[in-house]
Amino acid sequence: MTTESAPVRRAIRGTPGAPGIARGPWARFERAGLPSGGRVSSEQVEAEVSRVIAAAEVVAAASERLADDVRRDGHEAEADIFFAHAAIARDPELIDTAASHIRSDQVDGPAAVVAAARAVAEILGGLGDELLRGRATDVLDVGDRIARQLAGLAPMGFSLAAPSIIVGDDLSPSVTATLPRERVLGIALEGSSPTAHAAILARAYGIPAVVGASGLLAAVAESGPTAELLVDGSTGQIVIAPNESDAARFAEEATRIARGQERDRQEAALPAETLDGTTIALLANIGSPGEADAALALGAKGVGLFRTEFLFLERSEPPPEEEQVAAYARVAEAFRPNPVTVRLLDVGGDKPIPYLSLPAEDNPFLGVRALRLAEARPDLFLTQLRACYRAAIAGRIKVMAPMVADAGDTATLRALADRARAEVLAADGAVGEIDLGVMLEIPSAILVAETYFGAIGFASLGTNDLLQYALAVDRGNPALERYRDSLHPALLRLVRLAVDAAAGFDIELSVCGEMAGDPIAALALVGLGVRSLSMASSSLPAVRRAIRAQALTDLQSAAVDGLAASSAAEVRSRFEALARTGA
């Protein structure tokens, strides 16, 4: 008689997907396969194309019903995921590509749709933008659902006999939204990313999740079906067959996290004020209206960067003006009377949107992107600006243009804004007042600021791209790690130039790059003269505490020394020492 050996403890590190800790048995999710692709005769080709079109419409309608279910469940922002799925299902490019496969290769509808979806997903998966890479799963999800509809198969689902942690390579949005949540303890995925919709939905539903856990599937298979899992969605840790020490450590971590969250909520109303009385405005960077509540709960005094790309992705045509008005007004009303800064569309060769038909570029970061698209597609920006003027009735809206290099770009922005305002008035529409500004992310925009600062109301430093352009460093290249610290003296000098130029023209200057959300770097920015910082909502508490523990005079002195430093490491060390003494 043989006895089964106990599972061996193993620890795997992934990426935090959704906060929380889960412990329990695991259940494997695997995508159910479709029947092998069949063939159609030449006489059946057009009928098969018609079947694809009809099936796509069925899936689009089902996606809209799922969106309504998610919205009724109290997750309005997440419902937009499935309205986007409806748009993907109706996307003429997807349908036309599938039809082309049927006509040229005489394959059946399921095979044609799967091939078309894979082709689009491969393009998205090869992009440098993590958000767009994550959308490849959405396209595959929709393609799979259309193919299953054509094959007469039920939509893919997942049932659990007992409360479990779901383990898999990835979860499609439609499966995640229809999980039996009362039995889902947690989610652990070998693939996916924090920006993929599986992680977004897990956060909305309060399900702990870890993504990007390399080696997970082989490890759980080796450990066997009786092994327990511990999942920490806040740190990305997964322990297979945990011992009592692991359980105690995770429980202690859960308690620490809960206490920290409670402290963050209690301190949200406190001003970000230095010990000697200088107040810094802390604002939030958001990527959709659904992120507004979390920002408000953590004390954001407005939105310093409202990314609008979410409106333009996963659809077959640009968003209509009314939809944009609703999105901008919703956020403006939530933060009233504080400002909401809407960034105009920032896309280009590295962030392709199929219906814009943008040509590929050898170096898209230096190509036709963002405001530079206005010459070829002024309609995109005019629609956005009209929507902003109309939404400004609901609250204070500011509009900034990305990828501005000089006074000529600012003149383009002003001309577009004037035309958009006139068009709203000509249609007998009501307009609110908006402030116009620019993002300072190209060094030239700072070096010639005096030539156009008199024509704008504010500027915001986009330190992510500013660092990349100033130091000629690819942010995605791990071999260039030492150049990526935002406290590099060269970047600090550019910040000081921008501060001085803004003061000379009496316009507001803020920082909306990741530098603002780094508590140590934020101290340097305050010392350099920046009085408004915008960051991810989760960074607000730590930055607020860091500022409240320091005197402005000390920060100014350290910043002056930093300007003359020889390296980012030297600057960081100086401000870390200050932070330790103020803690």
C-alpha positions in Angstrom: 0.0 0.0 0.0 1.4 3.4 -1.0 0.8 6.6 0.8 0.7 10.0 -0.9 3.5 12.3 0.2 2.6 15.7 1.6 2.8 18.6 -0.8 6.2 20.4 -0.7 6.2 24.1 0.3 7.1 26.5 -2.5 7.1 30.3 -2.7 6.5 32.1 -5.9 6.6 35.8 -6.5 4.3 37.5 -8.9 2.9 41.0 -9.4 0.2 42.5 -7.1 -3.1 42.5 -9.0 -5.8 43.2 -6.4 -5.1 43.7 -2.6 -6.1 41.2 0.0 -5.0 37.8 1.4 -6.6 34.5 0.6 -6.0 31.0 1.8 -7.6 27.8 0.6 -7.5 24.9 -2.0 -6.9 25.7 -5.7 -8.9 25.1 -8.8 -7.4 25.2 -12.3 -9.1 27.3 -15.0 -8.3 26.2 -18.5 -9.8 27.7 -21.7 -12.1 25.1 -23.3 -11.0 24.4 -26.9 -13.2 24.8 -30.0 -13.8 22.1 -32.6 -11.1 21.9 -35.3 -11.8 24.4 -38.1 -14.0 23.1 -40.9 -14.2 24.0 -44.5 -16.9 25.6 -46.6 -17.6 25.2 -50.3 -17.5 28.2 -52.7 -21.3 28.2 -52.7 -21.4 28.5 -48.9 -18.9 31.3 -48.5 -21.3 34.3 -48.5 -23.8 32.5 -46.2 -20.9 31.8 -43.8 -19.9 35.4 -43.8 -23.5 36.3 -43.0 -23.5 33.8 -40.1 -20.3 35.5 -38.7 -22.0 38.9 -38.9 -25.1 37.6 -37.1 -23.1 35.8 -34.4 -21.0 38.9 -33.8 -24.2 40.9 -33.2 -25.5 38.2 -30.8 -22.2 38.5 -28.8 -22.4 42.3 -28.9 -25.9 42.3 -27.5 -24.8 39.7 -24.8 -21.9 42.0 -23.9 -24.3 44.9 -23.4 -26.5 42.8 -21.2 -23.5 41.7 -19.1 -22.5 45.4 -18.8 -25.9 46.2 -17.5 -25.6 43.4 -14.9 -22.2 44.7 -13.8 -23.6 48.2 -13.5 -26.6 47.1 -11.5 -24.1 45.3 -9.2 -22.7 48.8 -8.4 -19.6 48.7 -10.6 -20.3 51.4 -13.2 -16.8 51.9 -14.3 -16.2 48.2 -14.8 -19.4 48.0 -16.9 -17.6 50.0 -19.5 -15.3 47.0 -20.2 -18.3 45.1 -21.6 -19.7 48.0 -23.6 -16.2 48.1 -25.1 -16.5 44.3 -25.8 -19.8 45.1 -27.7 -17.8 47.6 -29.8 -15.1 45.0 -30.5 -17.7 42.5 -31.6 -19.1 45.0 -34.0 -15.7 46.3 -35.2 -15.8 46.2 -39.0 -12.1 45.5 -39.1 -12.5 42.2 -37.1 -15.5 41.2 -39.2 -13.9 42.1 -42.5 -10.7 40.2 -41.6 -12.8 37.1 -40.7 -14.8 37.4 -43.9 -11.5 37.7 -45.9 -10.3 34.4 -44.4 -13.6 32.7 -45.3 -13.5 34.0 -48.9 -9.8 33.4 -49.6 -9.2 30.2 -47.6 -12.7 28.8 -47.5 -12.5 28.1 -43.8 -15.6 28.1 -41.6 -16.8 31.0 -39.4 -15.3 29.8 -36.1 -11.8 29.3 -37.6 -12.0 32.6 -39.4 -13.0 34.6 -36.4 -10.4 33.0 -34.2 -7.7 33.8 -36.8 -8.8 37.4 -37.1 -8.9 37.9 -33.3 -5.5 36.3 -32.9 -4.0 38.6 -35.6 -5.3 41.7 -33.7 -4.2 40.3 -30.3 -0.7 39.7 -31.6 -0.3 43.3 -32.7 -1.5 44.5 -29.3 0.6 42.0 -27.4 3.8 43.3 -29.2 3.3 46.9 -28.2 5.4 48.7 -25.7 2.4 50.0 -23.8 1.3 47.7 -21.0 -2.3 48.9 -21.1 -2.6 48.1 -24.7 -0.9 44.8 -24.3 -3.5 43.9 -21.7 -6.3 44.5 -24.2 -5.1 41.6 -26.3 -7.0 39.4 -23.9 -10.2 41.3 -24.5 -10.0 40.8 -28.3 -9.3 37.1 -27.8 -12.2 36.9 -25.4 -14.7 38.4 -27.9 -13.3 36.3 -30.8 -13.7 33.2 -28.7 -17.3 34.1 -27.8 -18.2 34.7 -31.4 -16.6 31.4 -32.5 -18.5 29.5 -29.8 -21.7 31.1 -30.9 -21.1 30.0 -34.4 -20.2 26.5 -33.3 -23.4 26.2 -31.2 -21.5 26.0 -27.9 -22.4 27.7 -24.6 -20.4 30.7 -23.5 -17.3 29.8 -21.6 -17.9 29.8 -17.8 -16.4 28.3 -14.6 -18.0 26.6 -11.7 -16.6 25.8 -8.3 -17.7 22.9 -6.1 -16.2 24.5 -3.1 -14.6 27.9 -2.1 -11.2 28.0 -3.9 -8.4 30.1 -5.3 -8.6 30.1 -9.1 -5.3 29.3 -10.8 -4.7 29.7 -14.5 -2.6 31.4 -17.2 -5.2 34.2 -17.7 -8.8 34.9 -17.1 -10.9 36.6 -19.8 -13.0 39.6 -18.7 -16.3 37.8 -19.5 -15.3 34.8 -17.3 -14.1 37.0 -14.5 -17.3 39.0 -14.4 -19.4 35.8 -14.3 -17.4 33.9 -11.6 -19.4 32.5 -8.7 -18.0 35.2 -6.4 -19.3 33.7 -3.2 -16.9 30.8 -3.8 -13.9 32.6 -5.2 -11.3 33.1 -2.4 -8.7 34.6 -4.7 -7.1 34.5 -8.1 -3.5 33.5 -9.1 -2.4 33.9 -12.7 0.8 32.9 -14.4 0.1 35.5 -17.1 -1.8 38.8 -17.3 -0.9 42.1 -15.8 -2.3 44.6 -13.2 -3.7 46.7 -16.0 -5.6 43.8 -17.6 -9.3 43.7 -17.1 -9.2 40.5 -15.1 -7.2 42.4 -12.4 -9.4 45.5 -12.7 -12.5 43.4 -12.1 -10.8 41.6 -9.2 -10.1 44.9 -7.5 -13.7 46.0 -8.1 -15.1 42.8 -6.6 -12.7 42.8 -3.7 -11.0 39.5 -4.7 -7.3 39.2 -3.8 -5.3 38.6 -7.0 -1.7 38.0 -8.1 -0.7 38.1 -11.7 2.4 37.5 -13.7 3.5 34.6 -11.4 6.0 32.8 -13.6 6.2 29.0 -13.0 2.9 28.9 -11.0 1.1 26.3 -13.2 3.9 23.8 -13.1 4.4 24.3 -9.4 0.7 23.7 -8.4 0.6 20.7 -10.8 3.6 19.2 -9.1 2.2 19.9 -5.6 -1.0 18.1 -6.4 -4.7 18.9 -6.0 -4.6 18.7 -2.2 -2.1 21.5 -1.7 -3.3 24.7 -0.1 -2.4 28.1 -1.4 -1.7 31.4 0.3 -2.1 34.5 -1.9 -1.2 38.0 -1.0 -2.5 40.4 -3.6 -0.8 43.4 -2.0 2.7 42.1 -2.3 2.4 39.5 -5.1 3.4 36.6 -2.9 2.1 33.1 -3.4 3.0 30.2 -1.1 2.1 26.6 -2.1 1.5 24.2 0.8 2.1 27.0 3.4 3.3 26.1 6.9 2.0 27.7 10.1 4.8 30.3 10.0 3.6 31.4 6.6 0.0 31.6 7.8 1.1 33.7 10.8 3.2 36.0 8.7 0.4 36.6 6.2 -2.1 37.2 9.0 0.3 39.7 10.5 0.7 41.4 7.1 -3.0 41.5 6.6 -3.4 43.3 10.0 -0.6 45.7 9.1 -2.3 46.5 5.8 -5.7 47.1 7.4 -4.2 49.4 10.0 -2.4 51.3 7.3 -5.5 51.7 5.2 -7.4 53.0 8.2 -4.6 55.4 9.0 -4.7 56.6 5.3 -8.5 57.3 5.6 -8.1 59.1 8.9 -5.4 61.4 7.6 -7.1 62.1 4.2 -8.5 65.4 5.4 -5.1 66.7 6.7 -3.4 69.4 4.6 -0.1 68.5 3.0 1.6 71.3 4.9 5.3 71.6 5.8 6.3 72.2 9.4 6.8 75.9 8.6 3.4 76.5 7.0 3.7 76.0 3.3 0.8 74.1 1.8 1.2 71.8 -1.2 -1.8 70.8 -3.3 -2.1 67.1 -3.7 -4.1 65.9 -6.7 -4.8 62.6 -8.4 -3.9 61.0 -11.7 -6.9 59.0 -13.0 -7.6 57.0 -16.1 -11.4 56.8 -16.0 -14.4 58.3 -14.1 -14.6 55.2 -12.0 -11.3 56.1 -10.2 -12.7 59.3 -8.8 -14.2 57.9 -5.6 -10.9 56.3 -4.5 -9.1 59.5 -5.1 -11.6 61.6 -3.1 -11.5 59.1 -0.2 -7.7 59.5 0.0 -8.0 63.3 0.1 -7.2 64.4 -3.5 -7.8 68.1 -4.0 -8.7 67.7 -7.6 -7.3 65.8 -10.7 -4.0 66.9 -12.1 -4.1 64.4 -14.9 -7.2 62.8 -16.4 -6.0 60.5 -19.1 -8.7 60.3 -21.8 -7.3 57.4 -23.9 -9.8 55.0 -22.2 -12.6 56.6 -24.3 -10.8 55.8 -27.6 -9.7 52.2 -27.1 -11.5 49.0 -28.0 -13.9 50.5 -30.4 -14.4 50.9 -34.1 -14.7 54.7 -34.3 -13.9 57.7 -32.2 -16.1 58.2 -29.2 -19.1 60.6 -29.9 -19.1 64.0 -28.3 -22.0 63.2 -26.0 -20.1 60.3 -24.5 -17.1 62.5 -23.8 -19.2 65.2 -22.3 -20.7 62.7 -19.9 -17.3 61.3 -18.8 -15.7 64.7 -18.2 -18.7 66.2 -16.5 -19.0 63.2 -14.2 -15.5 63.7 -12.9 -15.8 67.5 -12.8 -18.9 67.3 -10.7 -17.4 64.8 -8.3 -14.4 67.1 -7.5 -16.3 70.4 -7.6 -15.1 73.1 -6.7 -11.6 71.7 -7.2 -10.1 71.5 -10.7 -10.0 68.5 -13.1 -7.2 68.7 -15.7 -8.2 66.8 -18.9 -5.2 65.7 -21.0 -6.1 65.7 -24.7 -5.7 62.5 -26.6 -2.1 61.1 -26.3 -1.7 58.4 -29.0 0.8 57.7 -31.7 2.8 55.0 -33.3 3.5 53.3 -29.9 -0.2 53.5 -29.0 -2.0 52.6 -32.2 -5.8 52.8 -32.5 -6.9 50.8 -35.5 -9.6 53.3 -36.8 -7.0 56.1 -36.9 -4.9 54.3 -39.4 -1.7 55.8 -38.1 1.4 54.7 -40.1 4.1 52.7 -38.2 7.1 54.8 -37.3 10.7 53.7 -36.7 10.8 55.9 -33.5 7.2 56.6 -32.4 8.3 58.4 -29.3 9.8 61.1 -31.5 7.2 61.0 -34.2 3.6 62.1 -35.0 1.8 61.7 -31.7 -0.5 63.6 -29.4 -1.0 67.2 -30.4 1.1 66.6 -33.5 -1.8 64.6 -34.9 -3.9 67.8 -35.1 -2.7 68.7 -38.5 -4.0 65.4 -40.0 -6.9 64.8 -37.6 -8.1 68.1 -36.1 -11.6 66.6 -35.7 -10.3 64.4 -32.8 -9.2 67.4 -30.8 -12.1 69.7 -31.7 -14.5 67.1 -30.5 -12.6 66.7 -27.2 -12.4 70.4 -26.7 -16.1 71.0 -27.5 -16.9 68.3 -24.9 -14.7 70.0 -22.4 -16.3 73.4 -22.8 -19.7 71.8 -22.4 -18.7 69.7 -19.4 -17.2 72.7 -17.7 -20.8 73.7 -16.8 -20.6 70.9 -14.2 -17.4 71.9 -12.6 -14.0 73.5 -13.0 -12.2 71.9 -16.0 -8.6 72.6 -17.2 -7.3 71.2 -20.5 -3.7 70.5 -21.3 -2.0 69.4 -24.5 0.7 66.7 -24.5 3.8 66.7 -26.6 4.2 70.4 -26.9 7.7 71.5 -28.0 7.4 75.3 -28.6 5.2 78.4 -29.1 4.0 77.0 -32.4 2.4 74.0 -30.7 0.8 76.3 -28.2 -0.7 78.4 -31.0 -2.2 75.2 -32.5 -3.8 74.4 -29.1 -5.2 78.0 -28.8 -6.6 78.0 -32.3 -8.3 74.6 -31.8 -9.8 75.7 -28.5 -11.1 79.0 -30.0 -12.7 77.1 -32.9 -14.2 74.5 -30.6 -15.8 77.1 -28.4 -17.2 79.0 -31.3 -18.7 75.8 -32.7 -20.5 75.1 -29.4 -21.9 78.6 -29.3 -22.9 78.4 -32.9 -25.0 75.4 -32.1 -26.7 77.3 -29.3 -24.9 75.3 -26.7 -23.9 76.4 -23.2 -20.2 76.7 -22.5 -18.3 76.8 -19.3 -14.9 78.5 -19.0 -11.8 76.3 -19.2 -8.1 77.0 -18.5 -5.7 76.0 -21.3 -2.3 74.6 -20.5 0.5 72.4 -21.7 2.5 69.4 -20.5 6.2 70.0 -20.1 7.7 66.7 -21.2 10.0 67.8 -24.0 13.1 69.8 -22.8 12.7 72.4 -25.6 9.3 73.3 -24.1 11.0 74.4 -20.9 14.0 76.0 -22.6 11.8 78.4 -24.7 9.0 78.7 -22.1 9.2 82.5 -22.1 8.0 82.6 -25.7 4.6 81.2 -25.0 3.9 81.1 -21.2 2.1 84.4 -21.6 -0.5 82.7 -23.7 -1.5 79.8 -21.3 -2.9 79.5 -17.8 -0.9 76.7 -16.4 1.8 74.0 -17.2 2.4 70.6 -15.8 5.7 68.7 -15.8 5.3 65.2 -17.3 8.5 63.9 -15.7 8.3 60.4 -17.1 8.9 61.5 -20.7 10.9 64.5 -19.7 13.5 62.2 -18.1 13.5 59.9 -21.1 14.0 62.8 -23.6 16.5 64.7 -21.4 18.8 61.7 -20.8 18.1 59.8 -24.1 17.0 56.8 -22.1 14.4 54.2 -23.1 12.3 53.7 -20.0 11.6 50.1 -21.0 15.2 49.0 -21.3 16.4 47.4 -18.1 20.1 47.8 -19.1 19.6 51.6 -18.5 18.3 51.3 -15.0 20.8 53.8 -13.5 19.5 56.6 -15.7 15.9 56.2 -14.7 15.9 57.8 -11.3 13.9 61.0 -11.5 16.3 62.7 -9.1 19.0 63.0 -11.7 20.5 66.5 -11.4 19.8 67.2 -15.1 16.1 66.7 -14.5 16.2 68.8 -11.3 17.7 71.7 -13.3 14.9 71.5 -15.9 12.4 71.5 -13.1 14.0 74.6 -11.6 13.9 76.3 -15.0 10.2 75.6 -15.3 9.5 76.8 -11.8 11.3 80.1 -12.5 9.6 80.6 -15.9 6.1 79.9 -14.3 6.8 82.4 -11.5 7.9 85.0 -14.1 4.5 84.8 -15.9 2.5 84.1 -12.7 1.0 80.9 -14.0 0.4 77.7 -12.0 3.0 74.9 -12.3 2.4 71.3 -11.2 4.0 67.9 -11.7 1.9 64.9 -12.9 4.6 62.3 -13.6 5.6 59.4 -11.4 8.1 61.6 -9.7 5.3 63.3 -7.8 4.2 60.0 -6.3 7.6 59.1 -5.0 7.7 60.5 -1.4 11.5 61.2 -1.5 11.3 62.8 -5.0 8.2 64.8 -3.9 10.3 66.4 -1.2 12.9 67.5 -3.8 10.1 69.0 -6.0 8.8 71.0 -3.0 12.3 72.2 -2.3 12.6 73.3 -5.9 9.5 75.4 -5.7 6.7 73.2 -7.0 3.5 73.7 -5.1 1.1 71.3 -6.8 1.7 67.5 -7.1 -0.5 65.0 -8.9 -0.1 61.2 -8.5 -1.8 57.9 -8.4 -4.3 57.9 -5.6 -2.5 55.1 -3.7 0.6 57.4 -3.4 -1.3 60.3 -1.8 -1.0 59.2 1.9 2.7 58.5 1.8 3.5 61.8 0.0 1.3 63.7 2.4 3.1 62.3 5.5 6.5 63.0 4.0 5.7 66.7 3.4 4.1 67.2 6.8 7.3 65.9 8.5 9.6 68.5 6.8 10.4 72.2 7.0 10.4 74.0 3.7 13.8 75.7 4.5 15.4 72.3 4.9 14.0 71.1 1.6 15.1 74.2 -0.2 18.6 73.8 1.1 18.8 70.1 0.1 17.3 71.0 -3.4 20.0 73.6 -4.0 22.7 71.0 -3.1 20.9 68.6 -5.4 21.2 70.9 -8.4 25.0 70.7 -8.0 25.2 67.0 -7.3 27.0 64.6 -9.6 24.4 61.8 -9.6 20.8 60.9 -8.8 22.0 58.5 -6.1 23.7 61.4 -4.3 20.5 63.5 -4.4 18.3 60.6 -3.2 20.7 59.9 -0.4 20.5 63.5 0.7 16.7 63.6 0.8 16.4 60.1 2.3 18.5 61.4 5.2 16.1 64.3 5.7 13.1 61.9 5.6 14.7 59.7 8.3 15.2 62.6 10.6 11.6 63.8 10.0 10.0 60.4 10.5 
